[in-house]
Amino acid sequence: MEFILENDDMRVVIDSHGATIKEIIFDGDNMICRPPYAASVIGRIAGRISHGKFTLDGVEYNLPKNENDNQLHGGHEFDRQADWDGSQFGDTIALKYHSPDGSNGFPGDLDVGVLYSLSKDNELRINYVATSNKNTILNMTNHAYFNLNGESSGEDVSNHILEADVSKYVPLNSDLTPTGELIEVSDVFDLREGRCIKDAVESSNSQCVLAKSGFDHAFVFNDCKDFNLYTNDVVHSAFLSCPDKRRVVTMKTDYPCFVCYTGNQMKEGPHMGVCLEAQLLPDAINKNGFGSIVLEAGKMYNHFVSYKFGFLRGE
């Protein structure tokens, strides 16, 4: 089932399968590219769980593995397996999904809600809420690939500039799981003054080479208090711009970090989109110092991300 949000400048199409953003039409172009499942909600866990294992409350859980020796994106339950129930109330779309105890190896009957809303000033907001009847782990995001040149332009995102007040990034192992370190940003990973995506794509930095020419890394916001699931009282920002088209999208979130993936291995062609996946730290359940992603039984998971579309100054 499809739902449509519109204002004077934008049109957003949401599909209930995977709670997927199918289109974001702004300035006459689609701002996202559309390989299958690309702009869907990811869960239960965004990113990779190393070796498909974690321990919670003294119990070791072994998850189905779908990438090398790891589990990627929660086994793709929320995006590829889930038909969400949906309804629309004015400028808000409400989607809900029940993930049963044991689904893809995770404990707890989990009830998830996602709200999409569009403001008059071109801000698309995504709210994530969830509760479980057992302690479980949860880290949700959306996997939209932005291309501010326009989907039909045929141009990649190497001309985009990413700016964010980030202090650290998470380096990767050879299997693209986090090493467990938090490294001060420097060189191509320093986004504080803005960084052209082309710099990462062409970088000889060993981490960019490992990620197949670009970023596939988590960046930690400078002013975050901690990385815990229940901490959401600080709003952080990042900016993705396309000077050639004078377009910019501003991301705001109460998550402590975002994963930037520069589309290095997209089947449609490398670097045809760039993801800004606001979330909790990846593989946190297996990494000391990465904060807790444990959703306690009966308590509420509540986070948001928004993407506001506009033009660079001077337009």
Secondary structure per residue as TSV (DSSP state, phi and psi in degrees):
chain	resnum	aa	ss	phi	psi
A	1	M	-	360.0	136.8
A	2	E	E	-106.8	147.3
A	3	F	E	-128.7	150.9
A	4	I	E	-127.9	131.8
A	5	L	E	-113.1	134.4
A	6	E	E	-141.7	146.3
A	7	N	-	-134.4	-163.1
A	8	D	S	-67.7	-22.8
A	9	D	S	-116.8	-16.3
A	10	M	E	-135.3	154.1
A	11	R	E	-137.2	123.8
A	12	V	E	-120.4	129.4
A	13	V	E	-112.7	126.6
A	14	I	E	-116.9	132.0
A	15	D	E	-105.6	134.3
A	16	S	T	-69.1	-21.6
A	17	H	B	-74.8	113.0
A	18	G	T	77.4	6.5
A	19	A	T	49.4	51.6
A	20	T	E	-96.2	135.8
A	21	I	E	-82.3	111.7
A	22	K	E	-87.4	-33.4
A	23	E	E	-149.0	144.1
A	24	I	E	-129.8	98.7
A	25	I	E	-92.0	117.8
A	26	F	E	-143.2	137.6
A	27	D	T	54.2	34.0
A	28	G	T	83.2	-1.0
A	29	D	E	-127.8	158.2
A	30	N	E	-83.4	123.6
A	31	M	S	-84.5	-4.4
A	32	I	E	-125.3	152.4
A	33	C	E	-97.7	158.3
A	34	R	-	-125.2	52.8
A	35	P	-	-65.8	158.0
A	36	P	T	-53.6	134.4
A	37	Y	T	68.3	8.2
A	38	A	T	-63.5	-42.2
A	39	A	T	-107.7	37.5
A	40	S	S	-91.8	166.0
A	41	V	E	-77.8	134.5
A	42	I	E	-106.7	134.7
A	43	G	-	178.1	167.7
A	44	R	S	-71.0	-28.3
A	45	I	B	-122.9	121.4
A	46	A	S	-71.6	139.5
A	47	G	S	84.2	-160.1
A	48	R	E	-101.5	137.7
A	49	I	E	-103.8	114.9
A	50	S	G	-62.7	131.6
A	51	H	G	60.3	12.1
A	52	G	G	59.6	32.2
A	53	K	E	-135.0	148.3
A	54	F	E	-157.9	159.7
A	55	T	E	-117.2	131.4
A	56	L	E	-138.6	126.6
A	57	D	T	53.5	38.2
A	58	G	T	80.6	1.6
A	59	V	E	-108.4	131.9
A	60	E	E	-91.7	129.2
A	61	Y	E	-108.6	131.4
A	62	N	E	-110.6	115.5
A	63	L	-	-96.3	152.8
A	64	P	-	-59.7	135.4
A	65	K	-	-100.6	134.3
A	66	N	-	-129.1	8.2
A	67	E	B	-151.3	107.5
A	68	N	T	53.5	-122.5
A	69	D	T	-100.9	17.0
A	70	N	B	-122.2	166.9
A	71	Q	E	-105.2	130.1
A	72	L	E	-109.1	131.8
A	73	H	G	53.9	42.0
A	74	G	G	64.7	23.4
A	75	G	G	76.5	13.2
A	76	H	G	60.2	37.3
A	77	E	I	-71.5	-53.4
A	78	F	I	-67.7	-34.3
A	79	D	I	-90.8	-39.2
A	80	R	I	-107.8	-22.1
A	81	Q	I	-104.8	-14.7
A	82	A	-	-102.5	126.5
A	83	D	B	-99.9	109.5
A	84	W	-	-83.1	143.5
A	85	D	E	-79.6	133.3
A	86	G	E	-133.7	155.8
A	87	S	E	-152.7	159.0
A	88	Q	E	-127.0	136.0
A	89	F	E	-129.6	94.3
A	90	G	T	62.8	-118.0
A	91	D	T	-93.7	19.0
A	92	T	E	-129.9	135.0
A	93	I	E	-110.8	126.9
A	94	A	E	-110.5	123.1
A	95	L	E	-121.7	140.4
A	96	K	E	-137.8	153.6
A	97	Y	E	-151.2	140.9
A	98	H	E	-108.4	120.4
A	99	S	E	-104.9	113.5
A	100	P	-	-72.7	156.7
A	101	D	T	-52.6	128.6
A	102	G	T	90.7	-6.1
A	103	S	G	-62.4	126.9
A	104	N	G	53.1	24.4
A	105	G	G	92.0	-2.2
A	106	F	-	-91.0	144.5
A	107	P	-	-79.4	154.3
A	108	G	S	94.2	136.2
A	109	D	-	-74.2	115.5
A	110	L	E	-112.2	125.6
A	111	D	E	-108.6	121.3
A	112	V	E	-116.6	140.4
A	113	G	E	-128.7	139.9
A	114	V	E	-128.6	128.2
A	115	L	E	-112.1	125.2
A	116	Y	E	-106.3	130.2
A	117	S	E	-139.1	148.9
A	118	L	E	-124.2	124.0
A	119	S	-	-89.2	169.4
A	120	K	T	-68.9	-22.0
A	121	D	T	-100.4	29.0
A	122	N	S	72.0	33.5
A	123	E	E	-107.4	116.6
A	124	L	E	-93.0	117.8
A	125	R	E	-111.4	138.1
A	126	I	E	-120.3	118.8
A	127	N	E	-106.5	132.4
A	128	Y	E	-111.2	127.2
A	129	V	E	-133.1	152.1
A	130	A	E	-165.2	152.5
A	131	T	E	-139.1	155.0
A	132	S	E	-136.4	151.7
A	133	N	S	-88.6	-4.1
A	134	K	S	-135.7	157.4
A	135	N	-	-58.6	133.8
A	136	T	E	-148.6	-176.0
A	137	I	E	-119.2	147.1
A	138	L	-	-153.6	137.2
A	139	N	B	-158.5	95.3
A	140	M	-	-101.2	150.3
A	141	T	E	-151.3	179.1
A	142	N	E	-119.7	142.5
A	143	H	-	-108.2	40.7
A	144	A	-	-70.7	135.5
A	145	Y	E	-98.8	110.3
A	146	F	E	-87.0	139.7
A	147	N	-	-141.3	99.9
A	148	L	T	-77.9	-4.0
A	149	N	T	-70.4	-21.9
A	150	G	-	105.1	136.0
A	151	E	G	-57.0	-38.6
A	152	S	G	-85.8	1.9
A	153	S	G	-71.5	-24.9
A	154	G	-	76.9	2.3
A	155	E	-	-94.9	145.5
A	156	D	-	-84.9	-175.1
A	157	V	S	-100.5	16.4
A	158	S	T	-64.0	-19.6
A	159	N	T	-89.4	3.6
A	160	H	-	-82.9	153.3
A	161	I	E	-120.8	130.3
A	162	L	E	-111.6	125.9
A	163	E	E	-128.2	132.4
A	164	A	E	-158.5	145.5
A	165	D	-	-84.0	79.7
A	166	V	E	-113.1	147.0
A	167	S	E	-109.2	-30.0
A	168	K	E	-140.3	160.3
A	169	Y	E	-134.7	166.2
A	170	V	-	-107.0	110.2
A	171	P	-	-71.3	162.1
A	172	L	B	-117.4	151.0
A	173	N	-	-78.7	176.5
A	174	S	T	-64.4	-24.5
A	175	D	T	-92.7	12.6
A	176	L	S	71.3	12.2
A	177	T	-	-83.2	152.8
A	178	P	B	-64.0	143.1
A	179	T	-	-72.9	-20.8
A	180	G	S	100.2	-1.3
A	181	E	-	-94.1	156.7
A	182	L	-	-121.2	113.0
A	183	I	E	-106.4	135.6
A	184	E	E	-58.8	135.9
A	185	V	-	-67.8	141.1
A	186	S	-	-161.4	167.6
A	187	D	G	53.4	-133.2
A	188	V	G	-68.1	-19.3
A	189	F	G	-85.2	-3.0
A	190	D	-	-86.7	107.1
A	191	L	-	-100.1	3.2
A	192	R	T	-66.1	-29.9
A	193	E	T	-105.0	8.2
A	194	G	-	94.6	135.9
A	195	R	E	-136.7	126.0
A	196	C	E	-70.0	135.2
A	197	I	H	-59.0	-32.1
A	198	K	H	-58.2	-34.0
A	199	D	H	-60.5	-41.6
A	200	A	H	-72.3	-41.6
A	201	V	H	-61.0	-39.3
A	202	E	T	-97.1	2.1
A	203	S	-	-70.2	145.5
A	204	S	-	-92.2	2.6
A	205	N	-	-54.1	132.5
A	206	S	H	-59.3	-31.3
A	207	Q	H	-71.6	-37.3
A	208	C	H	-69.5	-37.8
A	209	V	H	-64.4	-43.2
A	210	L	H	-58.9	-38.4
A	211	A	T	-80.3	10.3
A	212	K	T	70.0	47.8
A	213	S	S	78.5	73.1
A	214	G	S	142.6	-159.4
A	215	F	-	-95.7	144.1
A	216	D	E	-148.5	49.6
A	217	H	E	-126.2	151.3
A	218	A	E	-87.6	133.7
A	219	F	E	-113.5	131.6
A	220	V	E	-98.3	127.6
A	221	F	E	-65.8	145.2
A	222	N	T	-64.9	-37.6
A	223	D	T	-101.7	18.3
A	224	C	-	-74.2	141.9
A	225	K	-	-79.1	-42.8
A	226	D	-	-161.0	-175.6
A	227	F	-	-112.5	19.4
A	228	N	-	-83.5	151.0
A	229	L	T	-56.2	-36.7
A	230	Y	T	-89.4	2.7
A	231	T	-	-94.6	114.5
A	232	N	-	-150.4	37.3
A	233	D	-	-101.8	7.7
A	234	V	-	-124.6	133.0
A	235	V	-	-101.7	128.7
A	236	H	E	-112.0	161.7
A	237	S	E	-135.4	151.6
A	238	A	E	-143.4	154.8
A	239	F	E	-131.3	126.6
A	240	L	E	-116.4	122.1
A	241	S	E	-128.4	157.0
A	242	C	E	-127.1	91.4
A	243	P	T	-56.6	-32.3
A	244	D	T	-61.5	-33.2
A	245	K	T	-105.6	-2.8
A	246	R	T	62.8	26.9
A	247	R	E	-106.4	150.8
A	248	V	E	-146.4	143.7
A	249	V	E	-120.7	129.0
A	250	T	E	-102.7	120.4
A	251	M	E	-95.9	132.1
A	252	K	E	-123.9	144.6
A	253	T	E	-161.1	155.5
A	254	D	S	-100.4	5.2
A	255	Y	S	-72.5	155.4
A	256	P	S	-82.4	-12.6
A	257	C	E	-152.7	171.8
A	258	F	E	-141.2	146.9
A	259	V	E	-93.8	124.9
A	260	C	E	-100.1	118.6
A	261	Y	E	-118.0	122.0
A	262	T	-	-94.0	26.5
A	263	G	-	64.5	36.0
A	264	N	T	-63.0	-30.4
A	265	Q	T	-124.5	31.7
A	266	M	-	-64.5	134.0
A	267	K	T	-65.8	-28.8
A	268	E	T	-74.7	-8.2
A	269	G	-	131.7	138.3
A	270	P	T	-64.2	142.2
A	271	H	T	65.2	30.0
A	272	M	S	-84.5	-2.5
A	273	G	-	-161.8	161.2
A	274	V	E	-132.1	131.4
A	275	C	E	-96.1	139.6
A	276	L	E	-121.4	88.8
A	277	E	E	-96.6	89.6
A	278	A	E	-65.8	133.1
A	279	Q	E	-169.7	-179.7
A	280	L	S	-79.6	169.1
A	281	L	-	-63.9	138.7
A	282	P	T	-68.4	143.9
A	283	D	T	55.6	29.3
A	284	A	G	-61.6	-30.0
A	285	I	G	-63.2	-22.1
A	286	N	G	-109.6	6.9
A	287	K	S	-127.3	122.4
A	288	N	T	-66.7	138.3
A	289	G	T	84.6	1.5
A	290	F	S	-97.1	4.8
A	291	G	-	83.5	170.8
A	292	S	-	-96.9	133.1
A	293	I	-	-113.0	24.7
A	294	V	E	-83.2	119.6
A	295	L	E	-91.2	114.6
A	296	E	-	-78.2	147.5
A	297	A	T	-53.9	129.2
A	298	G	T	83.1	-8.8
A	299	K	-	-95.8	163.7
A	300	M	-	-101.3	131.5
A	301	Y	E	-87.4	130.9
A	302	N	E	-153.2	104.8
A	303	H	E	-141.5	164.7
A	304	F	E	-143.4	159.1
A	305	V	E	-142.0	146.6
A	306	S	E	-135.6	153.7
A	307	Y	E	-129.9	113.4
A	308	K	E	-106.8	126.2
A	309	F	E	-100.2	137.8
A	310	G	E	-164.3	-160.0
A	311	F	E	-122.4	151.3
A	312	L	-	-63.9	154.8
A	313	R	T	-58.4	143.1
A	314	G	T	104.4	-13.8
A	315	E	-	-93.4	360.0
